[in-house]
Amino acid sequence: MKYRYAVVGYGFIGRRHVGTLKSLENVDCVAVCDINPQRLEEVRGIYPEIETYGTIDQLLEESDINGVIISANNNQHKELVIKAARAGMNIICEKPAAMSVAEFDEMMEAVDQAGVTLTVHQQRRFDKDFQTVKKCYEEGSLGDVYTIKSSLYGYNGNMHDWHVYKAEGGGMLYDWGVHLIDQILYMMESPLKAVFADIRNVINKEVDDYFNILLRFENSVTAEIELGTYYLSDQKEWFERHWYMGGNTGSMYANKFDPEGKIVRTTKLLENVNEDQDKSAKSYGPTRSFGVPEPGLIVTEDIPKVETEHIEFFENYFAALNGKAELLVKPQEVRKVLEVMEACWKSAETFSSVTFESSVEAKV
Ligand SMILES: NC(=O)c1ccc[n+]([C@@H]2O[C@H](COP(=O)([O-])OP(=O)(O)OC[C@H]3O[C@@H](n4cnc5c(N)ncnc54)[C@H](O)[C@@H]3O)[C@@H](O)[C@H]2O)c1
């Protein structure tokens, strides 16, 4: 069977979705819907074979489709998803799926009632840097892991268009936080116990452009997620992406989305007390605990090379629709990410950590 999909919201990511749908076997993009007539004009110029619609109502009434990708502004997702579900469409919704857990529950009620499928475009589960860290974590190459740090910095308060308006779902927690939190929850099997967050509007007045989140899991792990778009830098690239992971038999770091990094170990774990115990400032440098290691003490290994591409998100989705794979991004996982985001806002407002008990887990 050939899947006939429409893209609703033909902006930055909607343009990519049209190309992606057209590149997949047994899938076609037959229609685009956007409330901006200029965007539809653009579609007709590039793809004369694609139908264009100015409203989702018209699209759902007139077009012969069996699924949609919702890629409009964040504050539009709820209404568009509910309408598409009631029309019997299978749905891929852009992240963040909803502006709140309550909105998402309304959407899922319509989805469940209609008996259709909903997933959310969390394609950054296939980022190479993340997959590399996940592989090291799962293989236990660092022993018991205690600390994970995932950070992303952009420059000059680089937020744009509707992302600067609160009412439209702007701000960096909605925009990138949703990916970075999803990655950590996807990697951790242990229940999340507590959340602490510092969320700031530094340059942008209405919405956040900085956050630092601590997620404490029941196992030994604390994951820290830090993002800031306002840092000033003279680096050539427009971002800095870093991962750090520390375990009791080694550490690792990975920089950039196409990661460069190392696993770092000491050859004398817990054997570093000399018999004469003479750790004088002279032999160890300005601080003894952080002193220069003796030759051969620190060894490094290459981080594993993981080949992974964002297209795998769509391959999994259509395979799942065909009954040939398990759906990767499940609604209950999407809901949990939204719950964590709400816990982050609560924590930031109250200057305190929030004990986390997911209602998703509580129901299981
Ligand atoms: N997964 C990712 O990596 C990723 C990347 C970028 C954007 N996104 C998400 O995609 C969505 C769109 O972001 P963008 O950057 O492409 O925005 P954009 O502003 O470039 O495009 C949004 C488009 O939606 C249209 N639109 C708005 N309301 C509509 C409605 N009711 N019906 C039909 N069309 C409507 C607008 O006219 C515009 O053309 C957001 O939810 C965003 O978070 C996801």
The ligand as an SDF file (V2000), in Angstrom:
LIG
                    3D

 44 48  0  0  0  0  0  0  0  0999 V2000
   12.0350   18.2620   14.9580 N   0  0  0  0  0  0  0  0  0  0  0  0
   12.8200   19.2900   14.6810 C   0  0  0  0  0  0  0  0  0  0  0  0
   14.0350   19.1930   14.6770 O   0  0  0  0  0  0  0  0  0  0  0  0
   12.2060   20.6280   14.3580 C   0  0  0  0  0  0  0  0  0  0  0  0
   12.9630   21.6270   13.7390 C   0  0  0  0  0  0  0  0  0  0  0  0
   12.3400   22.8490   13.4590 C   0  0  0  0  0  0  0  0  0  0  0  0
   11.0160   23.0550   13.8090 C   0  0  0  0  0  0  0  0  0  0  0  0
   10.3280   22.0690   14.4310 N   0  0  0  0  0  0  0  0  0  0  0  0
    8.9210   22.2580   14.8290 C   0  0  0  0  0  0  0  0  0  0  0  0
    8.1400   22.4160   13.6550 O   0  0  0  0  0  0  0  0  0  0  0  0
    7.0890   23.3500   13.8850 C   0  0  0  0  0  0  0  0  0  0  0  0
    7.2220   24.4780   12.8670 C   0  0  0  0  0  0  0  0  0  0  0  0
    8.4440   25.1300   13.0780 O   0  0  0  0  0  0  0  0  0  0  0  0
    9.1450   25.9410   11.8760 P   0  0  0  0  0  0  0  0  0  0  0  0
   10.4670   26.3530   12.4100 O   0  0  0  0  0  0  0  0  0  0  0  0
    9.0870   25.1530   10.6280 O   0  0  0  0  0  0  0  0  0  0  0  0
    8.1870   27.2160   11.7930 O   0  0  0  0  0  0  0  0  0  0  0  0
    7.9230   28.1510   10.5610 P   0  0  0  0  0  0  0  0  0  0  0  0
    7.4230   29.4260   11.1320 O   0  0  0  0  0  0  0  0  0  0  0  0
    9.1160   28.2060    9.6790 O   0  0  0  0  0  0  0  0  0  0  0  0
    6.7420   27.4130    9.7820 O   0  0  0  0  0  0  0  0  0  0  0  0
    5.4650   27.2400   10.3300 C   0  0  0  0  0  0  0  0  0  0  0  0
    4.4650   27.2620    9.1800 C   0  0  0  0  0  0  0  0  0  0  0  0
    3.1880   26.8680    9.6920 O   0  0  0  0  0  0  0  0  0  0  0  0
    2.1910   27.7050    9.1020 C   0  0  0  0  0  0  0  0  0  0  0  0
    1.0040   27.6740    9.9460 N   0  0  0  0  0  0  0  0  0  0  0  0
    0.7770   28.2940   11.1260 C   0  0  0  0  0  0  0  0  0  0  0  0
   -0.4390   28.0150   11.6000 N   0  0  0  0  0  0  0  0  0  0  0  0
   -1.0210   27.1620   10.6990 C   0  0  0  0  0  0  0  0  0  0  0  0
   -2.2700   26.5160   10.6310 C   0  0  0  0  0  0  0  0  0  0  0  0
   -3.1910   26.6730   11.6010 N   0  0  0  0  0  0  0  0  0  0  0  0
   -2.5320   25.7410    9.5610 N   0  0  0  0  0  0  0  0  0  0  0  0
   -1.6120   25.5730    8.5820 C   0  0  0  0  0  0  0  0  0  0  0  0
   -0.3920   26.1750    8.5930 N   0  0  0  0  0  0  0  0  0  0  0  0
   -0.0970   26.9570    9.6430 C   0  0  0  0  0  0  0  0  0  0  0  0
    2.8580   29.0640    8.9980 C   0  0  0  0  0  0  0  0  0  0  0  0
    2.2090   29.8860    8.0550 O   0  0  0  0  0  0  0  0  0  0  0  0
    4.2770   28.6640    8.5590 C   0  0  0  0  0  0  0  0  0  0  0  0
    4.3980   28.5930    7.1590 O   0  0  0  0  0  0  0  0  0  0  0  0
    7.2360   23.7720   15.3350 C   0  0  0  0  0  0  0  0  0  0  0  0
    6.4240   22.9850   16.1400 O   0  0  0  0  0  0  0  0  0  0  0  0
    8.6820   23.4970   15.6430 C   0  0  0  0  0  0  0  0  0  0  0  0
    8.9410   23.2740   17.0170 O   0  0  0  0  0  0  0  0  0  0  0  0
   10.8930   20.8630   14.6930 C   0  0  0  0  0  0  0  0  0  0  0  0
  1  2  1  0
  2  3  2  0
  2  4  1  0
  4  5  1  0
  4 44  2  0
  5  6  2  0
  6  7  1  0
  7  8  2  0
  8  9  1  0
  8 44  1  0
  9 10  1  0
  9 42  1  0
 10 11  1  0
 11 12  1  0
 11 40  1  0
 12 13  1  0
 13 14  1  0
 14 15  2  0
 14 16  1  0
 14 17  1  0
 17 18  1  0
 18 19  2  0
 18 20  1  0
 18 21  1  0
 21 22  1  0
 22 23  1  0
 23 24  1  0
 23 38  1  0
 24 25  1  0
 25 26  1  0
 25 36  1  0
 26 27  1  0
 26 35  1  0
 27 28  2  0
 28 29  1  0
 29 30  1  0
 29 35  2  0
 30 31  1  0
 30 32  2  0
 32 33  1  0
 33 34  2  0
 34 35  1  0
 36 37  1  0
 36 38  1  0
 38 39  1  0
 40 41  1  0
 40 42  1  0
 42 43  1  0
M  CHG  2   8   1  16  -1
M  END
$$$$
